Amino acid sequence: MIGIGADVIAGFIEGLGSGLLGVLLKAVEIPGKVIEGIGDALGILKEKGKDTIRGFLEGVDDRFPGIKTFFEELPGKVRDFIGDIFGGNKKKGEESVDGIKQGAEDREPGLLGFFRGLPGRARDNIGNIFETVSVKVAAYASVDTAKRFK
């Protein structure tokens, strides 16, 4: 009977050992299964997100049939509009300046000629000032220095 009891105990210990080993092996697989499950969930969520956006865009296109074309053409329309603004403003500015010049000439004939000639007259007068000053300085320098300090 002792032999049978020993066999039962040995079988129990062996079963317990292999059972624990099996549990440990299963426990080691748990993190991999969790990561695999999370990866599957993220993949599913990603696809669901794509489907949601695709469905939204299709719904908008069904509800507003020309909206896709509108947004595709929008950059060109904005570029054309901005070009018209700047082109129009340039033309309006040129017209305004021409109008001011013509109005000034009509009001005071010869006014524009006066302003056009101003740079040349200023240059001539400044040139004369420099010439006059240089003549005076040269004359001053030619006087005997001793005579100046007496």
C-alpha positions in Angstrom: 0.0 0.0 0.0 2.9 2.2 0.7 3.9 1.8 -3.0 0.4 2.8 -4.2 0.5 5.9 -1.9 4.0 6.8 -3.1 2.8 6.5 -6.7 -0.2 8.7 -6.0 1.9 11.3 -4.3 4.5 11.2 -7.0 1.8 11.5 -9.6 0.2 14.4 -7.8 3.6 16.2 -7.5 4.3 15.4 -11.2 0.9 16.7 -12.2 1.2 19.7 -10.0 4.7 20.5 -11.5 3.5 20.1 -15.1 0.4 22.1 -14.3 2.4 24.9 -12.8 4.7 24.8 -15.8 1.7 24.9 -18.1 0.3 27.9 -16.1 3.7 29.7 -16.3 3.9 29.1 -20.0 0.4 30.5 -20.5 1.3 33.5 -18.3 4.3 34.3 -20.4 2.0 34.4 -23.5 -0.4 36.9 -21.9 1.6 40.1 -22.7 2.0 39.1 -26.3 -1.8 38.3 -26.6 -2.6 41.7 -24.9 -0.3 43.6 -27.3 -1.7 41.6 -30.3 -5.2 42.5 -29.1 -4.3 46.2 -28.7 -2.8 46.2 -32.2 -5.9 44.6 -33.6 -8.0 47.2 -31.8 -5.9 50.1 -33.1 -6.0 48.7 -36.6 -9.8 48.5 -36.4 -10.1 52.0 -35.0 -7.9 53.3 -37.8 -10.1 51.7 -40.4 -13.2 52.9 -38.7 -11.8 56.5 -38.6 -11.1 56.3 -42.3 -14.6 55.0 -43.0 -16.1 57.8 -40.9 -14.2 60.5 -42.7 -14.9 58.9 -46.1 -18.6 58.6 -45.2 -18.7 62.2 -44.0 -17.2 63.5 -47.3 -19.6 61.4 -49.3 -22.5 62.7 -47.3 -21.4 66.3 -47.8 -21.0 65.6 -51.5 -24.4 64.0 -51.7 -26.0 66.9 -49.8 -24.2 69.6 -51.6 -23.3 68.2 -55.1 -21.0 71.1 -56.3 -19.1 71.5 -53.1 -16.1 69.4 -54.1 -15.7 71.4 -57.4 -16.1 74.7 -55.4 -13.2 73.8 -53.1 -11.1 72.5 -56.0 -11.6 75.8 -57.8 -11.2 78.1 -54.8 -7.4 78.6 -54.8 -7.5 79.8 -58.5 -10.4 82.1 -57.7 -8.6 83.6 -54.7 -5.4 84.1 -56.8 -7.4 85.8 -59.6 -9.2 88.0 -57.1 -6.0 89.1 -55.4 -4.5 89.8 -58.8 -7.5 92.0 -59.7 -7.3 93.8 -56.4 -3.6 94.7 -56.8 -4.0 95.4 -60.6 -7.0 97.5 -59.9 -5.4 99.4 -57.1 -2.3 100.1 -59.2 -4.5 101.5 -62.0 -6.5 103.6 -59.5 -3.3 104.9 -57.9 -1.9 105.9 -61.3 -5.2 107.7 -62.2 -5.2 109.5 -58.9 -1.7 110.8 -59.3 -2.4 111.9 -62.8 -5.5 113.6 -61.6 -3.6 115.5 -58.9 -0.9 116.6 -61.4 -3.5 117.8 -63.9 -5.5 119.6 -61.2 -2.4 121.3 -59.9 -1.4 122.4 -63.4 -4.9 123.6 -64.2 -5.1 125.6 -60.9 -1.6 127.1 -61.1 -0.1 126.9 -64.6 3.7 126.4 -64.5 3.6 124.7 -61.0 4.8 121.4 -62.3 7.6 123.0 -64.3 8.7 124.8 -61.1 8.9 121.5 -59.2 10.6 119.7 -62.1 13.3 122.5 -62.2 13.8 122.6 -58.5 16.5 119.9 -58.3 18.6 121.6 -61.0 18.3 125.0 -59.3 19.2 123.6 -55.9 22.2 121.9 -57.4 23.3 125.1 -59.2 22.9 127.2 -56.0 24.7 124.7 -53.8 27.5 124.5 -56.3 27.8 128.3 -56.2 27.9 128.2 -52.4 30.7 125.7 -52.4 32.6 127.8 -55.0 32.1 131.0 -52.9 33.2 129.3 -49.7 36.2 127.8 -51.3 37.3 131.2 -52.7 36.8 132.8 -49.3 38.8 130.0 -47.6 41.6 130.3 -50.1 41.8 134.0 -49.7 41.8 133.7 -45.9 44.5 131.1 -46.1 46.7 133.3 -48.3 46.8 136.1 -45.8 50.0 136.0 -43.7 49.2 134.2 -40.5 51.2 136.6 -38.4 49.2 139.6 -39.6 46.0 137.9 -38.5 47.0 137.4 -34.9 48.5 140.9 -34.3 
